[in-house]
Amino acid sequence: MDGEGPQTLCDLCLAKVCCSLDALCSRRADGSMCLIWAPLFPQEMTDQLLHKMATKGILNDTTVGIFRNCKELRLRRVSIRCCPVSAEAFRLALCPHRLQELDASWVSGGLTGANIISGLASNPECRLSLQRLCLNGLHLDWEALKDDGGVPVGFSALQGLRTLHIANTDMTHSILEHICTLPLLETLDISCSAVSKLTALLDCKNTLRSLIAHRLQGLEMTPARLLSVFSQLHALRHLDLSDDHFAVDDSDGRDGDEAVQQLLEGSPQVLPSLLSLDISGRKKVTEGAVRAFVEARSELVFLGLLATGHSSCDVLASQKNLKVTGEANENQVCEALRRYRDRECFIREALVHLYSLTTDSDKPQPDILKVQKNCLLALCSDYILQNVSFEKFLAATLVINWLSSHKEPALQRMAVAVISILVAKLSTEETAQLSKDVFIMKQLLAIVQQKAMVGVIDSTLKFALSALWNLTDETPTAARNFIACQGLELYEEVLESYYTEPSIQQKVLGLLNNIAEVEELQPDLMEEDLLEHILSLLQDSHMEVGVRYFAGGILAHLSSRPKVWTLDEELRTTILKQLHASIITWTQLEREMVSYRSFRPFCPLLQTSLPSGVQLWAVWAICLVCNQNMSHYSSMLDKEGVTELLKALAGHPDTNSDVKRISYNILQLVEQYQSNSGASDKHTGSAES
């Protein structure tokens, strides 16, 4: 069950058919699928099956073949939007049907507008039955428009067409002239196209009810001529003349802005049937013109004013039946989010204003919650989090604040996942700034406690533990806040409760390791029961190396400073002995277990005067990460003085042989990497010369 309620039985059955196509179908000679046996499907269910296949991402040249069976599977309303369907597969599987609606927007696979129109025109029934056609985002290939017999054919062949969406295409004025000869054309979308003139619209002035002309940058008409055309479109009820307000050149659309200004100020006798006007993004229109237009059009039901600066115009408040897109209030912003789903420039603007308007809101708002859920889903994308450049500090702050007022498990899981990854991407300075707020620590610890109380092991718990681990990495402020919020007591319980769960143990010990690195906080870890438990993890040969590694790190840091040690000296001696005995049994890992911002916390452990167990843990750790990613750590070793410390260890007569061996290994890795890098640079230089 999702947020919209349980799926219908029909949905479940169609989903089952989709995932069972291989078993239900045989293959034709061309590789396309054919149902082995098919009952006579109810017509609407056939449409639903194709739609389900498209939304599941399995509709392609192979699977669309099942619809070549026009007798049992009868299609009427078809959407292959964004599906990889070729011209041949389209012709064989879809054109024989008596289609009423077709959405082929943004189809991949080489299918062009010409392929679609000629294919549909080849079916005499389709010529009359097709009422709605969407070709947004396609290459029209107008010159290739011919029927199966090689005779030139165009949109005029589809005499029943009432709605045509042809935005973001290579449509020209000549193509528009052809389109406007359609006898029943009521709705036309020519947004973001290369159209230079709109005079052809006069050929359908008696039927055209809706014109969508968003961002027509190639328009070459004076404001007066443009207004002259609009004044003759007597049947027009909806007009969209919006523009992208993020356009680089501020002079773009100047004639369009002037035409819109004149339209707003003009007589209601121009476009007398108009009920809906969208001028969002038109920055040059004046508030006075907007007021005059609204006052003169009492029947108006929609006005698009987003990014115009005039959505707070006082006259709008008195129009109870008028819906407005803008930024003056939540209703306007939500209306913008509903209407502009395919317009990035407006969605971005609306989301910014949504945040500004709802930051301090404490009342439940279901519509806004659904917008926020979509934002979290987008942020949860690995590609966006790892590769896209954006303000990660701001995003982390927003998601953390949002988390405090939303307890729904699915949303909580997404939010904590985003936080855990974003925090790891912050600089040390940003992490320190973020961790100043104790509230953040309390939020994450509350989630851990909530899960630990019932012994749950799920992704939310793991993400929360990861977030806390990343938050305290080389950040003493965060570590102090963790202790102040009783995090130590909670983590001791988690260590004991989840003893058989290495993935949980590792994250808990990783954070305790961060605390152990901070000298002033080491006394807080001086608890005999805690250290004996960590020692038992280090010694357990059946425990994963990752767990033993972090257990060893905690013990190495605490036992390296005799002056800080306040417990029984015998325990320290045992720890030092077991550190060495355990580490020499570990094998280097292939997978990346940990990464470090710097090697600074290791420097105190690499002193020649320290016990071998402490030194051994430090060199083993450095060797581990260098083996896995030397390109990342090579400069860090030199810059932070680690290379010199390793040389001192390797050359000191009293250094333990195991420590010497690993130190030499690291130094050899560095030398080999630098040698290879130098050779590569020389090779590149000679190639360029």
C-alpha positions as CSV (number, residue, x, y, z in Angstrom):
1,M,0.0,0.0,0.0
2,D,1.3,3.5,-0.9
3,G,0.2,7.0,0.1
4,E,-2.7,6.9,-2.3
5,G,-4.2,3.7,-1.0
6,P,-4.0,0.0,-2.1
7,Q,-3.7,-1.0,-5.7
8,T,-6.8,-2.2,-7.5
9,L,-7.1,-5.9,-8.5
10,C,-6.8,-4.8,-12.1
11,D,-3.5,-3.0,-11.5
12,L,-2.1,-6.1,-9.7
13,C,-3.2,-8.4,-12.5
14,L,-1.7,-6.2,-15.2
15,A,1.5,-5.9,-13.2
16,K,1.7,-9.7,-13.0
17,V,1.2,-9.9,-16.8
18,C,4.0,-7.4,-17.3
19,C,6.5,-9.4,-15.2
20,S,5.4,-12.7,-16.8
21,L,5.7,-11.7,-20.5
22,D,8.6,-14.0,-21.2
23,A,6.5,-17.0,-20.0
24,L,3.3,-15.8,-21.8
25,C,4.9,-15.1,-25.2
26,S,6.6,-16.8,-28.1
27,R,9.0,-15.0,-30.4
28,R,8.5,-14.1,-34.0
29,A,11.2,-14.3,-36.6
30,D,12.1,-10.6,-36.1
31,G,12.4,-11.2,-32.3
32,S,9.2,-9.4,-31.3
33,M,6.9,-11.0,-28.7
34,C,3.5,-12.6,-29.5
35,L,1.1,-13.8,-26.8
36,I,0.9,-17.6,-27.0
37,W,-2.8,-17.3,-26.2
38,A,-4.9,-14.2,-25.6
39,P,-8.5,-13.8,-24.6
40,L,-10.6,-10.9,-26.0
41,F,-9.4,-8.2,-23.7
42,P,-11.8,-5.4,-22.6
43,Q,-10.8,-2.5,-24.7
44,E,-10.0,-0.2,-21.8
45,M,-7.8,-2.9,-20.2
46,T,-5.7,-3.1,-23.4
47,D,-4.9,0.6,-23.1
48,Q,-4.1,0.0,-19.4
49,L,-1.8,-2.9,-20.2
50,L,0.3,-0.8,-22.6
51,H,0.4,2.1,-20.2
52,K,1.6,-0.3,-17.4
53,M,4.3,-1.7,-19.7
54,A,5.4,1.9,-20.5
55,T,5.5,3.1,-16.9
56,K,7.4,0.0,-15.8
57,G,10.0,0.7,-18.5
58,I,9.5,-2.6,-20.4
59,L,7.8,-1.2,-23.5
60,N,10.2,-1.5,-26.5
61,D,10.5,-3.0,-30.0
62,T,10.4,-6.5,-28.6
63,T,7.5,-6.2,-26.1
64,V,5.3,-3.9,-28.2
65,G,4.9,-6.8,-30.6
66,I,2.1,-8.3,-28.5
67,F,-0.1,-5.5,-29.8
68,R,0.1,-6.6,-33.4
69,N,-2.8,-8.8,-32.4
70,C,-5.5,-6.2,-33.2
71,K,-8.4,-8.6,-32.8
72,E,-8.0,-9.5,-29.1
73,L,-6.0,-6.5,-28.0
74,R,-7.7,-3.4,-29.2
75,L,-5.9,-0.1,-28.5
76,R,-7.6,3.3,-28.5
77,R,-5.7,5.6,-26.1
78,V,-1.9,4.9,-26.4
79,S,1.0,6.5,-24.6
80,I,4.6,5.4,-25.6
81,R,6.1,8.5,-24.0
82,C,9.9,8.3,-23.6
83,C,9.9,4.6,-24.7
84,P,12.5,3.2,-27.0
85,V,10.3,2.3,-30.0
86,S,11.5,2.3,-33.6
87,A,9.6,3.4,-36.7
88,E,9.2,-0.2,-37.9
89,A,7.9,-1.5,-34.5
90,F,5.5,1.5,-34.3
91,R,4.1,0.8,-37.8
92,L,3.6,-2.9,-37.2
93,A,2.2,-2.8,-33.7
94,L,0.3,0.4,-33.3
95,C,-0.7,1.9,-36.6
96,P,-3.3,-0.9,-37.4
97,H,-5.4,0.1,-34.4
98,R,-8.3,2.5,-34.6
99,L,-6.5,5.0,-32.3
100,Q,-8.3,8.0,-30.7
101,E,-5.3,9.3,-28.8
102,L,-1.5,8.9,-29.2
103,D,1.2,10.4,-27.0
104,A,4.6,9.7,-28.6
105,S,6.5,12.6,-26.9
106,W,10.2,12.2,-26.3
107,V,10.3,8.7,-27.8
108,S,13.7,7.3,-28.4
109,G,14.7,4.7,-30.9
110,G,14.8,6.9,-34.0
111,L,11.1,7.4,-34.4
112,T,10.3,10.8,-36.1
113,G,7.2,12.9,-36.5
114,A,7.2,11.9,-40.2
115,N,7.2,8.2,-39.3
116,I,4.3,8.7,-37.0
117,I,2.1,10.8,-39.3
118,S,2.7,8.6,-42.4
119,G,2.1,5.5,-40.3
120,L,-1.1,6.7,-38.9
121,A,-2.3,8.0,-42.3
122,S,-1.7,4.5,-43.7
123,N,-4.7,3.4,-41.7
124,P,-8.0,4.8,-43.2
125,E,-9.8,4.4,-39.8
126,C,-7.1,6.3,-38.0
127,R,-7.4,9.2,-40.4
128,L,-10.8,9.9,-39.0
129,S,-10.6,8.4,-35.5
130,L,-7.5,10.1,-34.1
131,Q,-8.4,13.2,-32.1
132,R,-5.4,13.8,-29.9
133,L,-1.7,13.6,-30.9
134,C,1.4,14.5,-28.8
135,L,4.8,14.7,-30.6
136,N,6.7,16.9,-28.1
137,G,10.4,16.6,-28.3
138,L,10.6,14.7,-31.6
139,H,12.5,15.5,-34.8
140,L,9.7,16.0,-37.3
141,D,11.7,15.2,-40.5
142,W,9.0,17.1,-42.4
143,E,10.6,16.6,-45.8
144,A,10.3,12.8,-45.5
145,L,6.5,12.9,-45.0
146,K,5.1,10.4,-47.5
147,D,2.6,7.6,-47.2
148,D,3.4,3.9,-48.0
149,G,2.9,4.6,-51.7
150,G,5.4,7.5,-51.7
151,V,2.7,10.2,-52.0
152,P,3.4,13.3,-49.9
153,V,1.2,13.4,-46.8
154,G,1.0,15.6,-43.8
155,F,-1.2,16.5,-40.8
156,S,-4.1,17.2,-43.2
157,A,-4.4,13.5,-43.6
158,L,-5.6,13.3,-40.0
159,Q,-8.9,15.0,-40.5
160,G,-10.3,14.1,-37.1
161,L,-7.5,15.7,-35.1
162,R,-8.7,18.2,-32.4
163,T,-5.6,18.4,-30.1
164,L,-2.0,18.6,-31.3
165,H,1.0,19.0,-29.0
166,I,4.1,19.7,-30.9
167,A,6.4,21.5,-28.4
168,N,10.2,21.4,-28.4
169,T,10.3,20.3,-32.0
170,D,11.9,21.6,-35.3
171,M,8.5,22.9,-36.4
172,T,8.6,25.9,-38.8
173,H,6.2,28.4,-40.1
174,S,5.4,26.3,-43.2
175,I,4.6,23.3,-41.0
176,L,2.3,25.5,-38.9
177,E,0.5,26.6,-42.0
178,H,-0.1,23.0,-42.9
179,I,-1.4,22.2,-39.3
180,C,-3.8,25.1,-39.3
181,T,-5.7,23.7,-42.2
182,L,-7.1,20.9,-39.9
183,P,-10.8,21.5,-39.9
184,L,-11.5,20.5,-36.3
185,L,-8.3,21.8,-34.5
186,E,-9.2,23.1,-31.1
187,T,-6.0,22.8,-29.0
188,L,-2.5,23.6,-30.3
189,D,0.8,23.5,-28.3
190,I,3.8,25.0,-30.2
191,S,6.0,25.9,-27.2
192,C,9.8,26.1,-27.6
193,S,9.6,25.6,-31.3
194,A,11.3,27.5,-34.2
195,V,8.1,29.1,-35.4
196,S,8.7,32.7,-36.7
197,K,5.1,33.8,-37.5
198,L,1.7,33.1,-36.1
199,T,-0.4,34.4,-39.0
200,A,-1.3,30.9,-40.0
201,L,-3.5,30.7,-36.9
202,L,-6.1,32.8,-38.7
203,D,-6.9,29.7,-40.8
204,C,-8.3,28.0,-37.8
205,K,-9.6,31.1,-36.0
206,N,-13.2,29.6,-35.8
207,T,-12.2,26.4,-34.1
208,L,-9.1,27.1,-32.0
209,R,-9.9,27.2,-28.3
210,S,-6.5,26.8,-26.7
211,L,-3.1,28.0,-27.8
212,I,0.0,27.2,-25.8
213,A,3.0,29.3,-27.1
214,H,5.5,29.2,-24.2
215,R,8.9,30.5,-25.0
216,L,8.7,31.2,-28.7
217,Q,12.2,32.8,-29.0
218,G,12.3,32.8,-32.8
219,L,9.1,34.8,-33.3
220,E,9.6,37.6,-35.8
221,M,6.4,39.7,-35.5
222,T,5.9,43.2,-34.3
223,P,3.7,43.6,-31.2
224,A,1.1,45.3,-33.3
225,R,1.0,42.4,-35.9
226,L,0.9,39.8,-33.1
227,L,-2.0,41.6,-31.4
228,S,-3.8,41.8,-34.7
229,V,-3.6,38.0,-35.1
230,F,-4.9,37.5,-31.5
231,S,-7.7,39.9,-32.0
232,Q,-9.2,37.6,-34.7
233,L,-9.1,34.4,-32.7
234,H,-12.7,34.8,-31.5
235,A,-13.1,31.2,-30.2
236,L,-9.9,31.2,-28.1
237,R,-10.5,30.5,-24.4
238,H,-7.0,29.7,-23.2
239,L,-3.8,31.5,-24.2
240,D,-0.3,30.7,-22.9
241,L,2.3,33.3,-23.7
242,S,4.6,32.6,-20.8
243,D,8.4,32.8,-21.1
244,D,11.5,31.5,-19.4
245,H,12.5,34.2,-17.0
246,F,16.0,32.7,-16.7
247,A,16.9,33.6,-20.3
248,V,20.5,34.7,-20.5
249,D,19.9,37.6,-22.8
250,D,17.5,40.1,-21.1
251,S,16.5,41.4,-24.5
252,D,15.1,38.0,-25.5
253,G,11.3,38.2,-25.9
254,R,11.1,42.0,-25.8
255,D,8.6,42.1,-28.6
256,G,6.6,39.4,-26.9
257,D,6.6,41.3,-23.6
258,E,5.3,44.4,-25.4
259,A,2.6,42.4,-27.1
260,V,1.5,41.0,-23.8
261,Q,1.5,44.4,-22.2
262,Q,-0.7,45.7,-25.0
263,L,-3.0,42.7,-24.7
264,L,-3.4,43.3,-21.0
265,E,-4.2,47.0,-21.5
266,G,-6.4,46.5,-24.5
267,S,-10.1,46.2,-24.9
268,P,-12.0,43.0,-23.8
269,Q,-13.2,42.9,-27.4
270,V,-9.8,41.4,-28.2
271,L,-10.1,37.7,-27.4
272,P,-13.7,38.1,-26.1
273,S,-14.0,34.4,-25.1
274,L,-10.8,34.3,-23.1
275,L,-11.1,32.6,-19.7
276,S,-7.5,31.7,-19.1
277,L,-4.2,33.6,-19.7
278,D,-0.7,32.6,-18.7
279,I,2.0,35.2,-18.8
280,S,4.4,33.7,-16.2
281,G,8.0,34.8,-16.7
282,R,7.1,38.0,-18.5
283,K,9.1,40.4,-16.4
284,K,8.5,43.5,-18.4
285,V,4.7,43.8,-17.9
286,T,3.4,46.3,-15.4
287,E,1.2,45.8,-12.4
288,G,-1.2,48.4,-13.7
289,A,-1.7,46.4,-16.9
290,V,-2.4,43.2,-14.9
291,R,-4.9,45.1,-12.7
292,A,-6.7,46.6,-15.8
293,F,-6.9,43.2,-17.4
294,V,-8.4,41.5,-14.4
295,E,-10.9,44.2,-13.7
296,A,-12.1,44.1,-17.4
297,R,-12.5,40.3,-17.5
298,S,-14.9,39.2,-14.8
299,E,-15.2,35.7,-16.3
300,L,-11.5,35.0,-16.0
301,V,-10.8,31.6,-14.2
302,F,-7.0,31.4,-14.5
303,L,-4.1,33.9,-14.7
304,G,-0.4,32.8,-14.7
305,L,1.8,35.4,-13.0
306,L,4.7,33.4,-11.6
307,A,8.0,35.3,-11.9
308,T,6.4,38.5,-13.1
309,G,6.5,40.2,-9.7
310,H,2.8,41.0,-9.8
311,S,1.1,38.0,-8.2
312,S,0.5,40.0,-5.0
313,C,-1.5,42.6,-6.9
314,D,-4.4,43.6,-4.6
315,V,-7.1,43.1,-7.3
316,L,-6.5,39.4,-7.3
317,A,-7.7,38.9,-3.8
318,S,-11.2,40.0,-4.7
319,Q,-11.6,37.4,-7.5
320,K,-12.9,34.4,-5.6
321,N,-13.1,32.1,-8.7
322,L,-9.8,33.1,-10.2
323,K,-6.9,30.7,-9.8
324,V,-3.4,32.2,-10.0
325,T,0.1,30.9,-10.3
326,G,2.6,33.1,-8.5
327,E,4.6,33.4,-5.3
328,A,2.4,35.6,-3.1
329,N,0.9,32.7,-1.0
330,E,0.9,28.9,-0.7
331,N,-2.2,28.5,-2.9
332,Q,-0.5,30.3,-5.8
333,V,2.7,28.3,-5.4
334,C,0.9,24.9,-5.2
335,E,-1.1,25.9,-8.3
336,A,2.2,26.5,-10.1
337,L,3.6,23.1,-9.0
338,R,0.5,21.4,-10.4
339,R,0.4,23.3,-13.7
340,Y,4.1,23.5,-14.6
341,R,5.3,19.9,-14.2
342,D,7.1,19.9,-17.5
343,R,8.7,23.4,-17.1
344,E,11.9,23.3,-15.2
345,C,12.3,27.1,-15.0
346,F,8.9,27.5,-13.2
347,I,9.2,24.4,-11.0
348,R,12.5,25.6,-9.7
349,E,11.0,29.1,-9.0
350,A,7.9,27.6,-7.3
351,L,10.0,25.3,-5.0
352,V,12.1,28.2,-3.8
353,H,9.0,30.1,-2.8
354,L,7.4,27.0,-1.3
355,Y,10.3,26.7,1.0
356,S,10.2,30.4,2.0
357,L,6.5,30.2,2.7
358,T,6.4,27.0,4.7
359,T,9.7,27.1,6.7
360,D,7.9,28.2,9.9
361,S,4.6,26.5,9.3
362,D,3.4,24.1,12.1
363,K,0.1,22.9,10.6
364,P,-0.3,19.7,8.5
365,Q,-0.5,20.4,4.8
366,P,-1.0,17.2,2.7
367,D,-0.5,18.8,-0.7
368,I,2.8,20.4,0.3
369,L,4.0,17.2,2.1
370,K,3.5,15.4,-1.3
371,V,5.7,18.0,-3.1
372,Q,8.4,17.6,-0.3
373,K,8.3,13.8,-0.7
374,N,9.1,14.2,-4.3
375,C,12.0,16.5,-3.5
376,L,13.4,13.8,-1.1
377,L,12.9,11.1,-3.7
378,A,14.9,13.2,-6.2
379,L,17.7,13.9,-3.6
380,C,17.8,10.1,-2.8
381,S,19.2,9.5,-6.3
382,D,22.8,8.3,-6.0
383,Y,23.7,10.1,-9.2
384,I,22.4,13.5,-7.8
385,L,24.0,13.0,-4.4
386,Q,27.4,11.9,-5.8
387,N,27.8,13.8,-9.0
388,V,25.6,16.8,-9.3
389,S,27.0,20.1,-8.0
390,F,24.6,21.9,-5.6
391,E,24.7,23.6,-2.1
392,K,25.1,20.4,0.0
393,F,25.5,22.3,3.3
394,L,22.2,24.1,2.7
395,A,20.5,21.0,1.6
396,A,21.7,19.0,4.6
397,T,20.4,21.8,6.9
398,L,17.0,21.9,5.2
399,V,16.5,18.2,5.4
400,I,17.6,18.0,9.0
401,N,15.1,20.8,10.0
402,W,12.4,19.1,7.9
403,L,13.0,15.8,9.6
404,S,12.1,17.2,13.0
405,S,8.4,17.6,12.1
406,H,7.8,14.5,10.0
407,K,7.7,11.0,11.6
408,E,6.2,9.0,8.7
409,P,8.6,6.0,8.3
410,A,9.1,6.2,4.6
411,L,9.9,9.9,4.7
412,Q,12.1,9.5,7.7
413,R,14.1,6.8,5.9
414,M,14.6,9.0,2.9
415,A,15.5,12.0,4.9
416,V,18.1,10.2,7.1
417,A,19.6,8.6,4.0
418,V,20.1,12.0,2.3
419,I,21.6,13.4,5.5
420,S,24.1,10.6,6.0
421,I,25.4,11.0,2.4
422,L,25.4,14.9,2.4
423,V,27.2,15.1,5.7
424,A,30.0,13.0,4.3
425,K,30.3,15.4,1.3
426,L,30.8,18.5,3.5
427,S,34.2,20.1,4.3
428,T,35.5,19.8,7.8
429,E,34.6,23.5,8.3
430,E,31.0,23.0,7.1
431,T,30.6,19.8,9.3
432,A,31.8,21.8,12.3
433,Q,29.3,24.6,11.5
434,L,26.5,22.1,11.1
435,S,27.4,20.3,14.3
436,K,27.2,23.4,16.5
437,D,23.4,22.9,16.7
438,V,22.8,20.3,19.4
439,F,19.3,19.8,18.0
440,I,20.7,17.9,15.0
441,M,22.5,15.4,17.3
442,K,19.3,14.9,19.3
443,Q,17.3,14.3,16.2
444,L,19.5,11.5,15.0
445,L,20.1,9.9,18.4
446,A,16.3,9.9,18.9
447,I,15.9,7.8,15.7
448,V,18.7,5.4,16.9
449,Q,17.0,5.0,20.3
450,Q,13.6,4.5,18.8
451,K,14.9,1.6,16.6
452,A,17.2,0.1,19.3
453,M,14.4,-0.1,21.9
454,V,12.6,-2.6,19.8
455,G,15.7,-4.3,18.3
456,V,14.9,-3.2,14.7
457,I,17.6,-3.6,12.0
458,D,16.6,-1.5,9.0
459,S,18.0,1.0,6.6
460,T,16.8,4.0,8.7
461,L,18.8,2.8,11.7
462,K,21.9,2.2,9.5
463,F,21.6,5.6,7.8
464,A,21.2,7.3,11.2
465,L,24.3,5.6,12.5
466,S,26.2,6.5,9.4
467,A,25.1,10.2,9.7
468,L,26.3,10.4,13.3
469,W,29.6,8.8,12.4
470,N,30.2,11.2,9.5
471,L,29.0,14.2,11.6
472,T,31.7,13.5,14.3
473,D,34.5,12.8,11.9
474,E,37.3,15.2,12.9
475,T,34.7,17.4,14.5
476,P,35.3,17.8,18.3
477,T,32.2,20.0,18.6
478,A,30.0,17.2,17.3
479,A,31.7,14.7,19.5
480,R,31.1,16.9,22.6
481,N,27.5,17.3,21.6
482,F,27.2,13.5,21.2
483,I,28.4,12.9,24.8
484,A,26.3,15.8,26.1
485,C,23.2,14.2,24.6
486,Q,23.9,10.8,26.4
487,G,25.0,9.3,23.2
488,L,27.7,7.2,24.9
489,E,25.2,5.5,27.1
490,L,22.9,4.7,24.1
491,Y,25.8,3.4,22.1
492,E,27.0,1.1,24.9
493,E,23.5,-0.4,24.9
494,V,23.5,-0.7,21.1
495,L,26.9,-2.5,21.1
496,E,25.6,-5.1,23.5
497,S,22.1,-5.4,21.9
498,Y,23.4,-5.8,18.3
499,Y,26.4,-8.0,19.2
500,T,25.7,-10.4,16.2
501,E,25.2,-7.6,13.7
502,P,28.6,-6.5,12.2
503,S,27.1,-3.7,10.0
504,I,25.7,-2.0,13.2
505,Q,28.7,-2.7,15.3
506,Q,31.1,-1.2,12.7
507,K,29.1,2.1,12.6
508,V,28.9,2.4,16.4
509,L,32.6,1.7,16.8
510,G,33.5,4.1,14.0
511,L,31.9,6.9,15.9
512,L,33.5,5.9,19.2
513,N,36.8,5.9,17.2
514,N,36.1,9.6,16.3
515,I,35.7,10.4,20.0
516,A,38.8,8.5,20.9
517,E,40.8,10.7,18.5
518,V,40.0,13.8,20.6
519,E,42.4,14.0,23.5
520,E,40.2,16.1,25.7
521,L,37.3,13.6,25.3
522,Q,39.3,10.4,26.0
523,P,38.5,10.5,29.8
524,D,34.8,10.1,28.8
525,L,35.6,6.7,27.3
526,M,37.6,5.5,30.4
527,E,34.9,3.0,31.5
528,E,36.2,-0.5,32.3
529,D,33.1,-2.4,31.2
530,L,33.1,-0.5,27.9
531,L,36.8,-1.1,27.1
532,E,36.6,-4.8,28.1
533,H,33.7,-5.2,25.7
534,I,35.6,-3.5,22.9
535,L,38.6,-5.6,23.7
536,S,36.5,-8.8,23.4
537,L,35.5,-7.6,19.9
538,L,39.1,-7.1,19.0
539,Q,40.1,-10.6,20.1
540,D,37.1,-12.4,18.5
541,S,38.6,-14.2,15.5
542,H,35.1,-15.0,14.2
543,M,34.2,-11.3,14.1
544,E,34.5,-9.4,10.8
545,V,37.8,-7.5,10.3
546,G,35.9,-4.2,9.9
547,V,34.5,-4.5,13.5
548,R,37.9,-5.6,14.9
549,Y,39.6,-2.7,13.0
550,F,37.5,0.0,14.6
551,A,37.7,-1.7,18.0
552,G,41.5,-1.6,17.6
553,G,41.4,2.1,16.7
554,I,39.6,3.0,19.9
555,L,42.0,1.0,22.0
556,A,45.1,2.2,20.2
557,H,44.2,5.9,20.8
558,L,43.2,5.4,24.4
559,S,46.3,3.3,25.3
560,S,48.7,5.5,23.5
561,R,48.7,8.2,26.2
562,P,49.7,6.9,29.6
563,K,48.9,10.2,31.3
564,V,45.3,10.0,30.2
565,W,44.9,6.4,31.3
566,T,42.9,6.3,34.6
567,L,42.0,2.6,34.7
568,D,43.9,-0.4,35.9
569,E,47.4,-0.6,34.3
570,E,47.1,-4.3,33.8
571,L,44.1,-3.7,31.4
572,R,46.3,-1.3,29.4
573,T,49.1,-3.8,29.2
574,T,46.6,-6.5,28.0
575,I,45.2,-4.1,25.4
576,L,48.6,-3.3,24.0
577,K,49.5,-7.0,23.8
578,Q,46.3,-8.0,22.2
579,L,46.4,-5.1,19.7
580,H,49.7,-6.5,18.2
581,A,48.6,-10.1,18.4
582,S,45.3,-9.5,16.7
583,I,46.4,-7.1,13.9
584,I,49.1,-9.4,12.6
585,T,46.3,-12.0,11.8
586,W,44.3,-9.5,9.7
587,T,44.4,-9.7,5.9
588,Q,44.1,-6.6,3.7
589,L,40.6,-6.0,2.5
590,E,39.6,-5.6,-1.2
591,R,36.5,-3.6,-0.6
592,E,36.6,0.0,0.7
593,M,35.7,-0.1,4.4
594,V,36.6,3.5,5.4
595,S,37.9,6.7,4.0
596,Y,39.7,9.6,5.8
597,R,39.6,13.3,5.3
598,S,43.1,13.5,6.6
599,F,45.8,11.5,8.4
600,R,46.2,14.0,11.2
601,P,44.6,11.8,13.9
602,F,47.3,9.1,13.0
603,C,50.3,11.3,13.5
604,P,50.4,10.9,17.4
605,L,50.2,7.1,17.0
606,L,53.3,7.0,14.7
607,Q,55.8,8.3,17.2
608,T,58.9,6.0,17.6
609,S,58.5,5.9,21.4
610,L,55.0,4.3,21.4
611,P,54.2,0.6,22.0
612,S,54.2,-1.5,18.9
613,G,50.5,-2.4,19.1
614,V,49.6,1.3,18.8
615,Q,52.0,1.8,15.9
616,L,50.9,-1.4,14.2
617,W,47.2,-0.3,14.1
618,A,48.1,3.1,12.6
619,V,50.4,1.7,9.8
620,W,47.9,-1.1,9.0
621,A,45.1,1.5,8.7
622,I,47.2,3.8,6.4
623,C,48.3,0.8,4.3
624,L,44.7,-0.3,3.9
625,V,43.4,3.0,2.4
626,C,46.5,3.6,0.4
627,N,46.3,0.2,-1.3
628,Q,42.7,1.0,-2.2
629,N,43.1,4.6,-3.4
630,M,46.6,5.9,-3.5
631,S,45.7,8.7,-5.9
632,H,43.6,10.2,-3.1
633,Y,46.0,9.8,-0.3
634,S,49.5,10.3,-1.9
635,S,49.6,14.1,-1.5
636,M,48.0,13.8,1.9
637,L,50.9,11.6,3.2
638,D,53.5,14.2,2.2
639,K,51.5,17.3,3.1
640,E,50.7,16.2,6.6
641,G,54.1,14.8,7.4
642,V,53.1,11.2,7.5
643,T,55.8,10.1,5.0
644,E,58.5,11.5,7.3
645,L,57.0,9.7,10.3
646,L,56.9,6.4,8.4
647,K,60.5,6.9,7.4
648,A,61.5,7.5,11.0
649,L,59.7,4.4,12.1
650,A,61.2,2.3,9.4
651,G,64.7,3.4,10.2
652,H,64.5,3.3,14.0
653,P,66.5,0.4,15.5
654,D,63.8,-0.2,18.2
655,T,60.9,-0.4,15.9
656,N,59.1,-3.7,15.8
657,S,59.7,-5.8,12.7
658,D,55.9,-6.0,11.8
659,V,55.7,-2.2,12.0
660,K,58.8,-1.8,9.9
661,R,57.5,-4.2,7.3
662,I,54.2,-2.3,6.8
663,S,55.9,1.1,6.9
664,Y,58.2,0.0,4.1
665,N,55.2,-1.3,2.2
666,I,53.5,2.1,2.4
667,L,56.7,4.0,1.4
668,Q,57.1,1.7,-1.6
669,L,53.5,2.3,-2.6
670,V,54.1,6.0,-2.5
671,E,57.4,5.8,-4.5
672,Q,55.8,3.6,-7.1
673,Y,52.8,5.8,-7.5
674,Q,54.9,9.0,-7.8
675,S,57.2,7.2,-10.2
676,N,54.2,6.2,-12.4
677,S,52.7,9.6,-12.2
678,G,55.9,11.2,-13.2
679,A,56.3,8.9,-16.2
680,S,52.7,9.6,-17.2
681,D,53.3,13.4,-17.0
682,K,56.5,13.1,-19.2
683,H,54.6,10.9,-21.7
684,T,51.8,13.5,-21.9
685,G,54.3,16.3,-22.3
686,S,56.1,14.6,-25.2
687,A,52.8,13.8,-26.9
688,E,51.8,17.4,-26.8
689,S,55.1,18.6,-28.1
